[in-house]
Amino acid sequence: MSDKKDKAPETDSDGASEAVDEDGNKNPISINSETAKFVEHLSDTVKFYYSGLCAATLHLLFGCDEERDFRHNVVTSFVAHVFLPSNVTNTMQALCDGHGSQGTDVFVDNLIKEEQIEGNMMKLVTDLVTWGVTSFNGRYDARTRVAIRHMTWRLRIRFEELEDVEELLIKMLRECTEKEKGEQEAVKNRKARNQKIKRFALIGLATAGGGALIGLTGGLAAPFVAAGAGAILGGASAAALGSVAGLAVITSLFGAAGAGLTGYKMKQRVGGIDEFQFRPLTASKQLSITIAISGWLSNDSDTGFVMPWLNMLQGREQYCLVWESKHLMRLGNAFEYILDSLVSVAATEALKYTVLAGLITAIAWPASLLSVASVIDNPWSVCLQRSSQVGRQLAEVLLAREHGHRPVTLIGFSLGARVIFYCLEEMSKRKNHKGIVEDVYLLGAPVSGKEQDWMKLSSVVSGHITNAYCRTDWLLRFLYRTSARQVQVAGLQPVTWNDRRMINIDLSSIVDGHLDYAKNMDTILSAVGVREACGMAQQYPGMISMGGGIPNPEMIPLKEMTLQLVDGSQVYIDKQYMHKISSYPGGEGYRDLVDWVQEFHLNYHKPPFVRNGAAKFGAMATTGAQGALDLIFRAILDVEDTVIIPNIVYPPALHMLRYIGCDICAVDMDEHGLIPRELRKKLQDCLDAGKNPKCIYTVPTGHNPTGATVPLERKKEIYKIAREFNLIIVADDPYYFLQFSEQLVASYQSIDEDGRVLRIDSTSKILAAGLRVGWISGAYPFVRKLLIIHATLTLSSCHFSQSMTRGIFDLWGAEGFFKHIAKIQSFYKNKRDLAQRAATKWLTGICEWKCPSAGIYLWIRVKNLKDSSFLFESRTFEKGVLVVPGFTFSPTDEQSSCFRISYSLVTDKMLDEGMKRLSEAIKDEMVRIGVKQIPTNKIVNGDLADQTSFT
């Protein structure tokens, strides 16, 4: 196996023409002509798909009337950028306004298929960043970056690779500056010849370390910048950067003052603010920044501004806001006093339950807590007021573009989240507030949860707004005990705002109380999708890693591996890949396999929640389907949580739910799976009984044990009910590709509008059960939470088997994969037909069943027999045939007259003989219990299609 994925452009000189400055000196940083002319040389068809993707993305993300001018300006710029005729502009403007049925899918699919794009995807990403930075006078608008993020994600490019391209420009500018320092005399001479140009650029990049990052002075800098950028960005854009106007673009991007946020000083105070400054968290520089804001301080130290964010790596340029430390220390000490001195563990658990059950208004707060309320009420009240003032001050900083014209991501917990909320609220009232803020994460926010208070933020935030809350946060509830708005606090509940920006994440399973927001920040950041600093040495070339306890690969006694398939073809894993898979893996599994899974699901199942922007798609590898199921149940369920399952269920799933302590609600099923009317009735019964079911567990294809497959129309009915009752659907679908019809029934994932389906797949039935390779796919916020638990439990699943799996898939390609699937389907269909004929021959009259359309099982009911336990514990064993009795699959352990047979392993002759022995055993049992008329085996009309009994 070899890594064939194209990389971000390098700044080497291989195959490139050397740049020459105005004195004829060769520039050591050269222009790669291939990259420079890439977009210009694309065919008009490809350019049209490229522009169409941009237009459709703008409609998806910014389709409201208020953003019409922005959309039109962007597509006009893009059409000119890709050298399409100006008359195409009207078409693209119509597309971005939503006139036309095309979504992003048609443009993505066609782009990926084009030969000019194949192997050159990173050049496309580079071009997008170039256009986003240079086409708007150095204003890297947050809306533009959100659109670029979405486009590159749709093109299967990781976000980290997009950041790499953005960072290359900055890296080049830094190299140019170092070169300039070594030629100060030349700079002086050049300055004399360029009296009118005193300073071409001073790039702030919101600098750490006193604001001294890239000071480009004198005329020598200009050709260095142009040539260096040319290797990355292409000729036209590089030429712009090398001009006075282009340098103005750079200055606009990073701020003309040079010191950026680190050097920011309050010009005037808002209200009574005493302290407001930025402290750097990372030294790297980027075209976007992240600002983190803490909500209180502990132990009389201002390290609390930094400590919660030490492992955060949401961006490569990050700051924390230092604000009102004296007041925040008082508040933190009050928090600790309340918890350490006054509230026992038992009382805390009681308060958590009371808040969760919504009984706060029905009982009084503990007298011990109320007696010292003043200890916390006063500092809380002061900090509430200060936080809103600090929020307005932060709005002034962002509106003044002190950070330059770059997107900003804001993250805060508790009162830090309140700072952000009031910042956004203030910005919404002011002119020119659009395109500054990219994403927002509010953790345990003590702010209003009313929809109308959040709707006004839509024009301020370009990306998403995440509200992470804890339903059992009794301390936050206590602090709002006298407020009329206490029942609508964002930190205690989801915000019911139906907007693509809004993401609600329930942290109740990992946050026990308000103080956990600081103590468990690493886990919380992972849960809400904020990246962490694992793998920093890999992300930053030159970083010396002395932290990880990873064995030295030179001591691994494994060199290479060859896997031979039955057709004689081979999968080869070389030394490089052997070292890669022999070390500690990432929690999501072998990255190459996860990439294949994501691409396959996006192209095959095409989940609607991705197309409509409801959520990003995520996937992770697991130890088979059963490992996936265990992980999901652990993540989303707790003791006494109500779970909907069919009344005939896969036993290990039942055991897992019982182990957790779940309340199990069984719903009747027929030969087509769960019955919708019965599902609705059971759900309503649960609600009437004060229960709130969390999820539905289902095996939708070739159900084990019944062989039932849920038709698409019934899936739509069940999905509609799941939306109505806000349920997660856990679709355990290892038999999906064992369907026997040419047209496979569409999956739950293919109709998932909201991102509420967690799908489980496995290679056990299509490759080899011993590989123990499965995967979970669905909305990224769900998958991210699963990754946290998976890493805690097992670190990761086996990379050896996953690398073999990916190697086989690569060897086959899409055509070979589906050819293999067709072979499997034909084999098991033939087995099903043989089992059906044998059952018809020997069991007609004494049993009844339905012919399955998928899977490897027949579910058979014995007539005139209510309890089959003795039959299958004694009679069948005596006759020399083994089957699985029906009571094994009952959630209520009820008696059953059914049994399951599997026809996957037995030979044709054994199938017939086995059915004969079953017939004899059943008849013997009927004699024992006194059945007077025992039917003889007789085929009626050649089949049993009229048999209707299922359970």
Disulfide bonds with the S-S distance in Angstrom:
none
